[in-house]
Amino acid sequence: PAIIVQSISTIVLEIDCTALVTADGDLDITVLGNKESTEDESNQSEDVVIKEDPVKLSIFAHRFMGIAEQMGRTLARTAISVNIKERLDFSCALFTSDGGLVANAPHIPVHLGAMQAAVKFQVQYWNSEGREGIKEGEVLVSNHPQLAGGSHLPDITVITPVFHEGKVIFFVASRGHHADIGGIAPGSMPPHSTCLEDEGAMIIAFKLVKDGTFDEKGITEILQSPGKIPGNTGTRNLRDNLSDLRAQVAANQSGIRLLHELVKEYGLRQVDAYMKFIQCNAEACVRAMLREFAEKNGNRAHAIDHMDDGTPIELTIDIDKETGDAVFDFSGTGPQVLGNVNAPPAVTYSAVIYSLRSLVGQDIPLNEGCLAPIEFKIPKYCLLNPSDDAGVVGGNVLTSQRVVDVVLKAFKACAASQGCMNNLTFGDKKFGYYETIAGGAGAGPNWHGRSGVHTHCTNTRITDPEILERRYPVLLRQFGLRSGSGGDGEFKGGDGVVREIEPLRPLVMSILSERRSLRPYGMSGGSAGQSGRNLLVKKNGIVVNVGGRCSSSIDVGERLRIETPGGGGYGTPISES
């Protein structure tokens, strides 16, 4: 193939075509594609081997990503909640028939690596002996972090099989953060939860749609079930939950339609083959990156960082220079905690797959192939592999960020970013609201950190002030950059932000955050970024530091002020050098 660029036109010369420039300067193009349908994959014999073509590899990679992006647009348009419609706290992706991640839209990294664990669990669960299997016209739903590949309970995953001639050929899935699914605090992100049942409704495996009918009664019972536990409440946003779940089903359906069109265009065998080629390409890119790192820095890398409570996250990476295989050993990580910053293994996989994808210098989809060279060693009952009933709501949004910091530190890639998502929730018995707040990004060998951005495992928006104040009983008193909070260095860390909110009626407001004690590290002589602060401004003007995790009833006239961490700097400051 070739592209011929002229001053007034561009001509694409496809495979099996030749072009001849005539004496008059015209192009004489001969199309040689008059072969029989042997070139048509939809009519090829099963014995014909489909060979990988680099042009088609790029085309299919973008087609698959385009389908996931279209699913996301459908979900954003049809959802009703602020969390999904405005903040875009959701992810959509395509999977092979066995649940392996193929391609995703650029949504939320911490969702995407964990979603394949959720899809694989459902495939195994419903197809195990004694169960009814997966049939056409059914849609599956789950959210359990430890047992069903979830990230935390508010992230509900909706999975739909793609059938072709009576057989499951692919899966599509969407994971959305529901602003409330019950539990001990509005917003279902309780700062002081100590077990999973404190954090809301749990779904291991349920058929949300059966025989083409949405089971509203069944899912309502599940979402209201936390109310049967003393001290807990069922979902406070049932209307939004049901509407958003229907939107997720619709998003999946749009993905199925586009996949069927792709199969009709290229044939099932070719589409299936290129799904596998894309995964193999990602695997090859990661292996090459690991071999290159080992050649320059040796076979072993090590890093350690600590949560604000002192719990260590320790990583040792051993790389095989010949094969590009690597062992990621988290031995030395502290035990699970009596709190909620425990992270299920799927979250660690997400953080690692995101980090590896970021370190690869080529444009590849984030998919299962990125983890093919990696062997994980995560001790049981440590912070990153807790028991089935441990609290984990903070692990997905806090610990995941710290795992990324540790991986990037081991690879000497860049300074630490804010290491937190600054999770703010508020509400009462009638509603719950949730948002994550931006901070500073870490600087690198040739770049300054960005200020006031969501970093690493999160990729959501902040709710617009107009939407926030129109939909909820609050005033946004201040929202801007926290000047000077980024670490100094040859390349400076990004600044965090200040966000100050005042309730218009008494509300329970909760903050779940990290990096309030330990500062985001700098690298290669750069200084650390400033740690964050959570402050309660009382009516009389007294300012109280409420700490990294707090849930309290805040009265009219009082304000909650969140100052998020800055990113670490990189390199010795020019003034010092």
VEXDO-469187 format. One line per field, with one value per residue (C-alpha): residue number from 1; residue in one letter; y, z, x. Coordinates in Angstrom, 2 decimals. Layout:
N
num = c(NUM	...);
residu = c(A	...);
c2 = c(Y	...);
c3 = c(Z	...);
c1 = c(X	...);
END
This chain:
577
num = c(1	2	3	4	5	6	7	8	9	10	11	12	13	14	15	16	17	18	19	20	21	22	23	24	25	26	27	28	29	30	31	32	33	34	35	36	37	38	39	40	41	42	43	44	45	46	47	48	49	50	51	52	53	54	55	56	57	58	59	60	61	62	63	64	65	66	67	68	69	70	71	72	73	74	75	76	77	78	79	80	81	82	83	84	85	86	87	88	89	90	91	92	93	94	95	96	97	98	99	100	101	102	103	104	105	106	107	108	109	110	111	112	113	114	115	116	117	118	119	120	121	122	123	124	125	126	127	128	129	130	131	132	133	134	135	136	137	138	139	140	141	142	143	144	145	146	147	148	149	150	151	152	153	154	155	156	157	158	159	160	161	162	163	164	165	166	167	168	169	170	171	172	173	174	175	176	177	178	179	180	181	182	183	184	185	186	187	188	189	190	191	192	193	194	195	196	197	198	199	200	201	202	203	204	205	206	207	208	209	210	211	212	213	214	215	216	217	218	219	220	221	222	223	224	225	226	227	228	229	230	231	232	233	234	235	236	237	238	239	240	241	242	243	244	245	246	247	248	249	250	251	252	253	254	255	256	257	258	259	260	261	262	263	264	265	266	267	268	269	270	271	272	273	274	275	276	277	278	279	280	281	282	283	284	285	286	287	288	289	290	291	292	293	294	295	296	297	298	299	300	301	302	303	304	305	306	307	308	309	310	311	312	313	314	315	316	317	318	319	320	321	322	323	324	325	326	327	328	329	330	331	332	333	334	335	336	337	338	339	340	341	342	343	344	345	346	347	348	349	350	351	352	353	354	355	356	357	358	359	360	361	362	363	364	365	366	367	368	369	370	371	372	373	374	375	376	377	378	379	380	381	382	383	384	385	386	387	388	389	390	391	392	393	394	395	396	397	398	399	400	401	402	403	404	405	406	407	408	409	410	411	412	413	414	415	416	417	418	419	420	421	422	423	424	425	426	427	428	429	430	431	432	433	434	435	436	437	438	439	440	441	442	443	444	445	446	447	448	449	450	451	452	453	454	455	456	457	458	459	460	461	462	463	464	465	466	467	468	469	470	471	472	473	474	475	476	477	478	479	480	481	482	483	484	485	486	487	488	489	490	491	492	493	494	495	496	497	498	499	500	501	502	503	504	505	506	507	508	509	510	511	512	513	514	515	516	517	518	519	520	521	522	523	524	525	526	527	528	529	530	531	532	533	534	535	536	537	538	539	540	541	542	543	544	545	546	547	548	549	550	551	552	553	554	555	556	557	558	559	560	561	562	563	564	565	566	567	568	569	570	571	572	573	574	575	576	577);
residu = c(P	A	I	I	V	Q	S	I	S	T	I	V	L	E	I	D	C	T	A	L	V	T	A	D	G	D	L	D	I	T	V	L	G	N	K	E	S	T	E	D	E	S	N	Q	S	E	D	V	V	I	K	E	D	P	V	K	L	S	I	F	A	H	R	F	M	G	I	A	E	Q	M	G	R	T	L	A	R	T	A	I	S	V	N	I	K	E	R	L	D	F	S	C	A	L	F	T	S	D	G	G	L	V	A	N	A	P	H	I	P	V	H	L	G	A	M	Q	A	A	V	K	F	Q	V	Q	Y	W	N	S	E	G	R	E	G	I	K	E	G	E	V	L	V	S	N	H	P	Q	L	A	G	G	S	H	L	P	D	I	T	V	I	T	P	V	F	H	E	G	K	V	I	F	F	V	A	S	R	G	H	H	A	D	I	G	G	I	A	P	G	S	M	P	P	H	S	T	C	L	E	D	E	G	A	M	I	I	A	F	K	L	V	K	D	G	T	F	D	E	K	G	I	T	E	I	L	Q	S	P	G	K	I	P	G	N	T	G	T	R	N	L	R	D	N	L	S	D	L	R	A	Q	V	A	A	N	Q	S	G	I	R	L	L	H	E	L	V	K	E	Y	G	L	R	Q	V	D	A	Y	M	K	F	I	Q	C	N	A	E	A	C	V	R	A	M	L	R	E	F	A	E	K	N	G	N	R	A	H	A	I	D	H	M	D	D	G	T	P	I	E	L	T	I	D	I	D	K	E	T	G	D	A	V	F	D	F	S	G	T	G	P	Q	V	L	G	N	V	N	A	P	P	A	V	T	Y	S	A	V	I	Y	S	L	R	S	L	V	G	Q	D	I	P	L	N	E	G	C	L	A	P	I	E	F	K	I	P	K	Y	C	L	L	N	P	S	D	D	A	G	V	V	G	G	N	V	L	T	S	Q	R	V	V	D	V	V	L	K	A	F	K	A	C	A	A	S	Q	G	C	M	N	N	L	T	F	G	D	K	K	F	G	Y	Y	E	T	I	A	G	G	A	G	A	G	P	N	W	H	G	R	S	G	V	H	T	H	C	T	N	T	R	I	T	D	P	E	I	L	E	R	R	Y	P	V	L	L	R	Q	F	G	L	R	S	G	S	G	G	D	G	E	F	K	G	G	D	G	V	V	R	E	I	E	P	L	R	P	L	V	M	S	I	L	S	E	R	R	S	L	R	P	Y	G	M	S	G	G	S	A	G	Q	S	G	R	N	L	L	V	K	K	N	G	I	V	V	N	V	G	G	R	C	S	S	S	I	D	V	G	E	R	L	R	I	E	T	P	G	G	G	G	Y	G	T	P	I	S	E	S);
c2 = c(0.00	3.61	7.16	9.61	13.22	15.99	19.68	19.38	15.73	12.61	9.16	5.89	3.05	-0.15	-3.63	-5.39	-2.08	-0.49	3.13	4.48	8.15	8.94	11.42	13.93	13.63	11.59	8.47	5.25	2.89	-0.81	-2.78	-6.38	-7.50	-9.59	-12.85	-15.11	-14.89	-16.61	-13.12	-12.76	-14.00	-14.58	-17.26	-18.74	-22.38	-23.19	-24.58	-21.25	-19.57	-15.86	-14.07	-10.89	-7.76	-4.61	-2.30	-4.37	-4.66	-0.88	-0.72	-3.35	-1.83	1.49	-0.16	-2.03	1.11	3.01	0.51	0.93	4.72	4.56	2.46	5.21	7.93	5.94	5.49	9.18	10.25	7.82	7.83	10.09	10.44	13.28	10.74	8.97	11.62	14.61	13.21	10.30	7.89	4.77	2.49	0.35	-2.46	-5.48	-9.01	-12.35	-15.28	-16.40	-12.91	-11.61	-7.81	-6.82	-3.09	-0.26	3.37	5.82	5.82	4.89	2.86	1.31	-0.11	-1.54	-3.88	-5.24	-5.69	-8.75	-10.46	-9.71	-11.05	-14.18	-14.87	-14.64	-16.95	-19.51	-19.08	-19.46	-22.24	-24.36	-27.65	-27.38	-23.81	-22.69	-21.22	-17.99	-17.59	-15.07	-12.25	-12.26	-9.57	-10.24	-7.89	-7.99	-5.74	-7.93	-6.91	-10.00	-12.76	-11.48	-9.33	-6.00	-2.88	-1.62	-1.97	1.33	0.20	-2.01	-4.03	-4.93	-7.71	-8.79	-11.80	-11.34	-14.28	-15.41	-18.41	-19.51	-19.31	-16.73	-15.11	-12.05	-10.12	-6.40	-4.76	-1.40	-0.50	2.58	4.16	4.50	7.45	5.45	1.75	1.84	1.29	3.25	6.67	8.65	8.22	4.64	5.69	5.62	6.80	4.60	1.32	-1.76	-4.53	-4.95	-4.95	-1.36	-0.22	-1.15	-3.79	-6.81	-8.64	-11.77	-12.99	-11.94	-11.92	-8.34	-9.18	-12.59	-13.56	-9.93	-8.61	-6.23	-7.71	-4.49	-6.28	-8.55	-5.83	-3.50	-6.14	-6.46	-2.71	-2.33	-5.35	-3.39	-1.84	-5.20	-4.84	-2.76	0.64	0.31	1.76	0.53	2.62	6.28	6.77	3.84	5.85	6.80	3.25	1.70	4.35	4.03	0.24	0.47	2.92	0.42	-2.28	0.11	0.95	-2.74	-3.22	-0.50	-2.34	-5.61	-3.93	-2.52	-5.83	-7.61	-5.04	-5.64	-9.41	-8.94	-6.74	-8.88	-12.30	-13.82	-15.68	-12.52	-10.42	-13.13	-13.55	-9.84	-9.71	-12.24	-10.47	-7.23	-8.98	-10.61	-7.24	-5.68	-8.60	-8.17	-4.43	-4.98	-7.70	-5.39	-2.59	-4.93	-6.27	-2.74	-1.68	-4.74	-4.05	-0.52	-1.02	-4.67	-7.62	-6.41	-3.30	-2.45	0.24	0.85	3.52	3.86	4.68	7.50	4.96	3.59	0.42	-0.37	-1.27	-3.03	-4.30	-6.29	-6.86	-9.60	-9.49	-12.20	-10.38	-13.13	-13.63	-10.36	-12.24	-10.52	-11.40	-8.65	-9.68	-7.67	-9.61	-7.11	-5.30	-4.79	-6.87	-5.98	-3.20	-2.68	-0.06	0.25	0.88	-2.83	-3.49	-6.75	-8.30	-7.09	-3.50	-4.29	-5.88	-2.69	-0.47	-2.62	-2.96	0.83	1.44	-0.98	0.53	3.99	2.83	1.34	3.87	2.69	3.40	0.10	-0.63	-1.46	-5.16	-8.57	-8.97	-6.33	-8.72	-11.90	-11.57	-10.87	-13.30	-11.83	-12.78	-11.13	-12.65	-13.69	-11.38	-8.52	-5.02	-6.04	-9.42	-9.10	-11.51	-11.76	-9.63	-6.86	-3.23	-2.18	0.95	3.06	0.50	1.17	4.94	5.38	2.29	1.84	5.25	4.30	1.02	3.04	5.30	2.25	0.66	3.90	4.44	0.98	1.79	5.25	6.76	9.92	11.54	10.71	12.31	13.25	9.55	10.06	10.67	12.91	11.24	13.61	12.43	14.18	13.58	12.62	10.02	11.22	11.33	10.72	12.54	11.54	13.18	12.84	15.96	16.68	17.33	17.69	15.33	14.29	15.70	13.53	13.53	16.12	17.46	19.55	17.98	19.17	21.16	20.49	17.21	13.75	11.46	7.82	5.41	8.02	9.87	11.45	14.98	17.26	18.26	21.69	24.35	25.12	21.47	20.94	23.93	23.26	19.58	19.61	21.79	23.22	26.30	26.04	28.79	28.27	26.12	26.86	25.87	25.55	27.65	26.41	22.93	21.16	19.99	22.01	20.66	21.12	20.05	21.15	19.05	20.12	22.06	20.64	22.42	24.03	23.15	24.63	23.64	24.98	23.02	24.84	22.41	20.08	17.28	14.42	15.19	12.63	12.78	9.71	10.67	9.86	11.83	13.91	12.87	11.59	13.84	12.69	11.86	13.72	11.98	12.51	15.49	16.96	17.85	16.28	17.84	19.25	16.89	17.66	19.04	18.63	21.55	22.39	26.13	26.76	29.59	31.48	31.34	28.62	26.22	22.55	19.94	16.88	14.49	12.22	10.32	11.97	11.76	14.42	16.31	19.83	22.65	25.61	28.31	25.86	24.95	21.93	22.94	20.34	21.18	18.41	17.30	18.55	16.35	15.67	17.51	15.88	16.73	19.14	22.69	24.87	27.44	24.74	23.09);
c3 = c(0.00	-0.50	0.00	-2.81	-1.66	-4.23	-3.74	-4.27	-3.51	-1.61	-3.20	-1.27	-3.29	-1.80	-1.71	-5.12	-6.98	-9.06	-10.15	-13.15	-13.70	-17.37	-19.51	-18.97	-15.18	-14.76	-12.59	-14.33	-11.56	-12.25	-9.81	-9.59	-7.05	-9.51	-7.72	-6.69	-3.19	-1.77	-0.65	1.19	4.75	5.22	2.50	3.35	4.24	7.87	6.74	5.38	7.83	8.36	8.43	10.40	8.27	9.96	8.11	9.03	12.59	12.93	11.24	13.49	16.61	15.83	14.80	18.10	20.07	18.04	19.03	22.71	22.31	20.69	23.61	25.92	23.98	24.14	27.88	28.51	26.43	27.95	31.63	34.09	37.02	37.29	38.08	34.72	32.48	33.56	35.31	32.85	35.64	33.50	31.14	28.15	26.56	24.24	25.27	23.64	24.14	27.17	28.76	27.72	27.31	23.65	23.40	25.36	25.00	26.90	29.95	33.54	33.77	37.14	35.68	32.54	33.92	36.46	34.05	32.37	35.77	36.12	32.66	33.12	36.47	34.96	32.08	34.53	37.01	34.63	32.59	35.60	36.30	37.58	36.33	33.41	31.18	29.22	26.64	23.96	25.30	28.71	30.38	33.42	36.29	39.20	41.50	44.19	44.42	46.00	44.55	41.14	39.77	40.85	41.86	44.63	45.22	43.65	40.33	38.81	35.73	33.09	30.71	27.51	25.36	21.59	19.77	16.19	14.77	18.28	19.75	22.02	19.99	22.11	25.19	25.64	29.06	30.71	34.27	35.84	39.26	40.85	43.25	45.93	46.43	50.15	53.11	56.25	54.61	51.73	48.55	49.45	50.02	53.84	55.17	58.25	56.86	58.28	56.33	52.89	54.06	55.34	51.76	50.06	48.00	46.88	43.59	42.82	39.81	38.64	35.32	34.92	31.67	30.99	27.86	26.79	29.92	32.41	35.92	37.78	40.78	41.26	41.01	43.24	45.97	45.74	45.87	48.88	50.73	52.80	54.65	56.37	58.19	61.42	60.90	57.12	54.50	51.09	48.04	48.35	44.54	43.27	40.37	39.17	39.70	37.54	34.83	34.67	34.56	31.62	30.00	30.48	28.82	25.92	25.62	25.41	22.75	20.62	20.88	19.81	16.78	15.68	16.24	14.10	11.36	11.62	11.36	8.35	6.69	7.32	8.38	11.85	11.41	10.45	13.25	15.79	14.44	14.70	18.26	19.09	16.93	18.83	22.15	20.84	19.59	23.03	24.60	22.20	22.93	26.70	26.41	24.30	26.86	29.72	27.86	27.05	30.70	31.88	29.43	30.77	34.48	35.27	35.84	39.14	40.12	43.54	45.09	48.29	49.37	52.35	52.89	55.30	58.09	57.56	55.69	53.16	49.51	48.38	44.89	43.52	39.76	38.29	34.50	32.16	29.60	27.03	27.01	28.46	31.16	34.53	38.07	40.02	43.64	46.24	49.20	51.93	51.48	54.81	56.07	55.28	57.47	59.65	57.28	53.60	51.74	51.11	47.36	45.70	43.26	40.23	41.26	41.44	37.98	36.73	38.20	36.71	33.26	33.17	34.21	31.62	28.90	29.89	29.74	26.25	23.65	21.01	20.48	21.44	22.98	26.67	26.69	28.18	26.17	28.32	31.29	29.39	30.28	33.95	36.86	40.03	43.57	46.02	49.53	50.80	53.33	52.61	51.70	48.02	48.52	51.43	52.75	51.08	53.71	54.08	53.39	49.97	48.91	49.32	47.74	44.27	44.52	46.85	46.99	43.21	42.82	45.26	43.43	40.25	42.13	43.28	39.80	38.14	40.93	40.33	36.62	37.47	35.12	36.90	40.24	42.18	41.25	43.91	44.78	45.59	44.03	46.88	47.18	48.34	49.08	50.62	51.02	53.40	53.48	50.13	47.96	47.72	45.63	44.79	43.05	42.75	42.84	40.73	41.95	40.71	38.33	38.86	36.68	34.48	32.75	30.18	31.26	33.96	35.85	34.88	37.42	38.46	36.59	37.37	37.26	36.51	37.49	37.37	34.28	35.27	34.96	37.81	37.94	36.40	39.03	37.29	37.31	40.90	42.30	40.22	41.09	44.73	47.84	47.96	46.99	45.44	47.28	45.68	43.03	41.69	41.62	44.88	43.87	44.88	45.99	43.27	44.08	42.88	40.45	37.00	35.98	38.47	39.78	39.01	41.54	43.34	43.65	46.31	46.36	49.01	49.33	51.62	52.21	51.94	54.39	56.94	55.07	55.92	54.13	53.88	52.57	51.80	50.86	50.98	50.90	53.87	55.93	53.49	50.57	46.92	46.30	43.93	41.75	40.71	43.03	42.67	45.83	47.05	46.37	49.26	51.03	50.97	53.71	54.52	56.53	58.14	58.27	61.08	61.31	63.77	61.43	63.31	60.91	61.93	60.20	59.86	58.67	55.66	56.41	57.97	57.85	59.68	59.59	58.37	59.07	56.98	57.09	57.53	54.66	53.76	52.14	50.27	49.38	47.16	46.94	44.36	42.22	42.91	41.04	38.83	38.70	40.75	40.61	38.18	40.93	43.00	40.12);
c1 = c(0.00	1.00	-0.24	0.42	0.18	-0.29	-0.88	-4.64	-5.35	-4.30	-4.58	-4.53	-3.04	-4.44	-2.93	-2.77	-2.87	-0.10	0.24	2.15	2.87	2.24	4.20	1.38	1.71	-1.47	-1.71	-2.63	-3.82	-4.29	-6.42	-5.25	-7.85	-9.88	-9.12	-11.91	-13.30	-10.21	-9.21	-12.51	-11.98	-15.66	-15.52	-12.11	-11.65	-11.00	-7.64	-6.40	-4.02	-4.64	-1.31	-0.73	-0.54	0.86	-1.53	-4.57	-3.26	-3.40	-6.80	-8.34	-6.78	-8.45	-11.71	-11.89	-11.06	-13.63	-16.32	-15.43	-15.49	-18.92	-20.14	-18.88	-20.67	-23.90	-23.52	-22.80	-25.82	-28.31	-27.22	-29.02	-26.63	-24.11	-21.43	-21.70	-23.26	-21.15	-18.06	-17.70	-16.78	-17.15	-15.25	-16.17	-14.19	-14.19	-13.20	-12.51	-14.88	-12.86	-12.88	-9.45	-9.26	-8.75	-9.34	-10.82	-11.63	-9.37	-11.62	-10.62	-7.37	-8.17	-11.39	-9.90	-7.28	-9.75	-12.66	-11.18	-11.07	-14.79	-15.63	-13.53	-15.19	-18.69	-17.73	-16.38	-19.23	-22.17	-20.57	-19.58	-21.31	-24.85	-25.43	-27.55	-24.85	-25.03	-27.79	-28.62	-30.79	-29.06	-26.98	-24.79	-23.97	-21.50	-19.46	-17.85	-14.17	-12.64	-14.84	-15.94	-13.11	-14.55	-12.64	-14.92	-18.66	-19.83	-18.27	-20.97	-19.98	-22.56	-21.45	-23.19	-22.25	-21.97	-23.58	-22.96	-24.80	-25.79	-22.29	-20.63	-17.84	-17.00	-18.08	-18.63	-18.73	-19.22	-18.28	-19.83	-19.37	-22.81	-22.90	-24.74	-25.42	-26.15	-23.85	-23.09	-22.55	-24.10	-22.09	-21.06	-17.43	-17.34	-13.96	-14.19	-15.56	-13.82	-15.56	-17.10	-20.73	-20.25	-19.70	-22.98	-24.75	-22.71	-23.33	-21.32	-23.30	-26.78	-28.59	-29.75	-31.54	-33.04	-34.93	-34.61	-36.39	-34.74	-35.16	-35.97	-37.46	-34.45	-31.80	-33.87	-33.92	-30.13	-29.55	-31.86	-30.43	-27.83	-30.80	-31.36	-28.02	-28.15	-26.53	-26.64	-28.95	-30.03	-29.29	-30.28	-30.35	-32.44	-33.87	-30.39	-29.11	-31.83	-31.53	-27.75	-27.90	-30.28	-27.87	-25.03	-27.13	-27.80	-24.09	-23.26	-25.92	-24.34	-21.03	-22.67	-24.22	-20.87	-19.08	-21.66	-21.07	-17.31	-17.80	-20.07	-17.43	-14.33	-15.57	-15.50	-12.21	-10.34	-11.84	-11.08	-7.55	-6.77	-8.08	-5.38	-2.76	-3.39	-2.85	0.33	1.58	1.05	2.91	5.85	6.05	6.10	8.74	10.91	10.56	11.51	14.55	15.69	15.34	17.27	20.09	20.53	19.75	20.31	17.98	16.51	14.58	13.20	11.03	9.11	6.66	4.35	0.71	-0.08	-0.65	2.87	1.88	4.63	4.03	7.20	7.98	10.90	11.03	13.23	13.57	14.83	16.99	16.57	12.80	11.52	9.60	9.37	8.32	6.56	7.01	5.09	6.53	7.34	4.02	2.27	-0.68	-4.27	-5.59	-8.65	-9.92	-10.76	-7.48	-7.05	-6.95	-8.07	-5.57	-7.55	-6.75	-3.03	-3.24	-4.91	-2.20	0.57	-1.01	-1.51	2.10	3.51	1.35	2.64	6.26	5.94	7.00	4.53	0.84	-0.81	-4.20	-4.18	-5.09	-4.43	-1.22	0.49	0.42	1.39	5.11	4.37	4.20	2.69	3.60	1.20	1.20	-2.21	-3.85	-1.48	-2.73	-2.92	-4.60	-7.04	-9.65	-13.06	-14.82	-12.20	-13.09	-11.74	-13.58	-10.42	-8.11	-9.46	-9.09	-6.09	-3.92	-4.09	-2.42	0.30	0.97	1.50	3.92	5.88	6.02	7.16	9.70	11.14	11.54	12.98	10.43	9.25	8.52	5.38	2.09	-0.43	-0.97	-4.62	-8.03	-9.29	-12.68	-15.40	-18.93	-21.89	-25.60	-28.40	-31.16	-32.51	-29.39	-25.67	-23.06	-19.49	-16.55	-12.80	-10.64	-7.58	-4.04	-0.48	1.31	4.93	7.70	9.90	13.32	12.22	8.85	7.21	4.32	0.86	-1.15	-4.74	-5.24	-6.49	-3.47	-2.73	-5.52	-8.27	-9.38	-12.69	-13.91	-14.86	-18.51	-19.08	-19.94	-23.23	-24.29	-23.11	-25.03	-28.13	-28.48	-27.32	-27.87	-24.33	-22.35	-18.90	-17.00	-13.58	-11.97	-8.50	-4.84	-2.90	0.08	3.52	2.40	4.41	7.93	10.94	13.50	15.01	11.50	8.87	6.02	2.47	0.40	-2.60	-5.94	-8.13	-11.84	-14.13	-17.80	-20.55	-23.79	-27.12	-28.72	-27.12	-25.34	-23.05	-19.79	-16.99	-13.44	-11.35	-7.80	-4.08	-0.81	-1.93	1.12	3.74	4.65	4.82	8.48	10.77	13.34	16.98	17.44	13.96	12.05	8.83	5.46	3.43	1.06	-2.66	-4.91	-8.60	-9.96	-13.30	-13.95	-16.43	-18.97	-16.78	-13.80	-11.90	-10.18	-9.95	-7.78	-10.04	-7.29	-7.09	-10.30	-13.31	-17.10	-19.09	-22.36	-21.64	-24.08	-25.17	-22.51	-19.63	-17.31	-15.20	-11.92	-9.86	-6.24	-4.87	-1.20	1.27	3.49	7.16	9.94	12.59	16.27	18.36	16.93	18.88	19.58	21.34	23.18);
END
